[in-house]
Amino acid sequence: MTGKPRRAAAAGTRGQGEGAATTGKPRRVVVTSPRTAAARRPRHPLTREIDEQTRLGEVYMGSLVRTQFRLALFVCSLLACVVGGLPLLFLLAPELRAAELFGLPLPWVVLAGLIYPALVGGAWLYVRQAERNERDFADLVDVRR
């Protein structure tokens, strides 16, 4: 070295090398653990927690069961309102009781023909949402691996 300070070191790399002495900041040092080969605690997949019925597994399964139960209550309540609301509708609107469709009284047509598609639609909604809940649960369990 000739004794002249390097301009690139002093100006470009602050906090390192020769520039550290001029700026007053201590030089950074990388510290690594000498125990890099130390045995780590094995991570168990969450499915093992569920299979062995540990407390954590119970919490996750309880969460899934509560979610499915909430969905079942929602779909049943929705269908009960539709099915239970029809007699109330015919009670409050007497002109609908007297109406005819294809020669049949409207209440009979609605109760005999239109209720079943509503039940099938509710069942389809339940299955679709239940599968989504299970898929989300499986994704949650897989993320923890």
C-alpha positions in Angstrom: 0.0 0.0 0.0 1.2 3.5 -0.8 -0.3 5.3 2.2 -3.0 7.0 0.2 -6.6 6.2 1.3 -8.8 4.6 -1.3 -11.6 6.7 -2.4 -13.9 3.9 -3.4 -13.5 2.2 0.0 -14.1 5.4 2.0 -17.0 6.7 -0.1 -18.7 3.5 -1.4 -18.7 1.0 1.4 -19.6 2.8 4.6 -19.2 0.8 7.8 -16.8 -1.7 6.3 -13.0 -1.9 5.7 -11.0 1.3 5.9 -14.1 3.5 5.7 -15.1 2.3 9.2 -12.3 4.1 10.8 -13.2 7.4 9.2 -17.0 7.2 10.0 -16.6 6.1 13.6 -19.0 3.1 13.3 -17.7 -0.3 14.4 -17.1 -2.9 11.8 -19.8 -5.5 11.4 -18.9 -9.0 12.2 -20.9 -12.1 11.2 -21.4 -14.4 14.2 -22.3 -18.1 13.5 -23.1 -20.8 16.0 -20.3 -23.3 16.5 -23.1 -25.9 17.0 -24.2 -26.0 13.3 -24.4 -29.8 13.5 -26.4 -29.9 16.7 -29.4 -32.2 16.7 -32.6 -30.3 16.2 -35.9 -31.4 17.6 -37.8 -33.3 14.9 -40.9 -31.5 13.7 -43.9 -33.7 13.7 -46.5 -33.2 11.0 -49.9 -32.0 12.3 -51.5 -35.1 10.9 -49.6 -37.1 13.5 -51.0 -34.9 16.2 -54.5 -35.6 14.9 -53.9 -39.4 14.5 -52.4 -39.7 18.0 -55.3 -37.7 19.4 -53.2 -35.2 21.3 -54.6 -32.0 22.8 -53.4 -30.0 19.7 -55.1 -32.6 17.4 -58.3 -32.3 19.4 -58.2 -28.5 19.0 -57.9 -28.8 15.2 -60.5 -31.5 14.9 -62.9 -29.5 17.1 -62.4 -26.5 14.9 -63.4 -28.6 11.8 -66.4 -30.1 13.5 -67.6 -26.7 14.7 -67.2 -25.3 11.2 -69.2 -28.2 9.6 -71.9 -27.9 12.3 -72.2 -24.1 11.7 -72.7 -24.8 8.0 -75.3 -27.5 8.7 -77.2 -25.1 10.9 -77.1 -22.4 8.3 -78.4 -24.7 5.5 -81.1 -26.3 7.6 -82.2 -22.8 8.8 -82.4 -21.6 5.3 -84.5 -24.5 4.1 -86.7 -24.4 7.2 -87.4 -20.7 6.5 -88.3 -21.5 2.9 -90.4 -24.6 3.7 -92.0 -23.1 6.8 -92.6 -19.7 5.1 -94.8 -21.1 2.3 -97.7 -22.1 4.6 -97.4 -18.7 6.2 -97.4 -17.0 2.8 -100.5 -18.9 1.8 -102.2 -18.0 5.1 -101.4 -14.3 4.8 -102.3 -14.0 1.1 -105.6 -15.8 0.6 -105.7 -14.9 -3.1 -102.7 -17.2 -3.6 -104.6 -20.1 -2.1 -107.4 -19.7 -4.7 -105.0 -19.3 -7.7 -104.6 -22.3 -10.0 -101.7 -23.3 -12.2 -102.2 -25.9 -14.9 -105.6 -26.7 -13.4 -104.1 -27.4 -10.0 -104.3 -25.3 -6.9 -101.1 -23.2 -6.5 -100.2 -24.4 -3.0 -100.2 -28.0 -4.3 -98.0 -27.1 -7.2 -95.5 -25.2 -5.0 -95.4 -27.9 -2.3 -95.3 -30.8 -4.6 -93.1 -29.5 -7.4 -91.0 -26.6 -6.3 -90.0 -27.7 -2.8 -87.9 -30.6 -4.1 -85.6 -28.4 -6.3 -85.1 -26.2 -3.3 -84.1 -29.2 -1.2 -81.7 -30.4 -3.9 -80.2 -26.9 -4.1 -79.7 -26.8 -0.3 -78.1 -30.3 -0.4 -75.8 -29.2 -3.3 -74.8 -26.0 -1.4 -74.1 -28.0 1.8 -71.9 -30.6 0.0 -70.0 -27.8 -1.9 -69.3 -25.8 1.2 -68.5 -28.9 3.4 -65.9 -30.0 0.8 -64.4 -26.5 0.7 -64.2 -26.5 4.5 -62.4 -29.9 4.4 -60.1 -28.7 1.7 -59.2 -25.6 3.7 -58.6 -27.8 6.8 -56.3 -30.1 4.8 -54.4 -27.1 3.4 -54.0 -25.8 7.0 -52.6 -29.2 8.2 -50.3 -29.5 5.2 -48.8 -26.0 5.8 -47.7 -26.9 9.3 -45.4 -29.8 8.0 
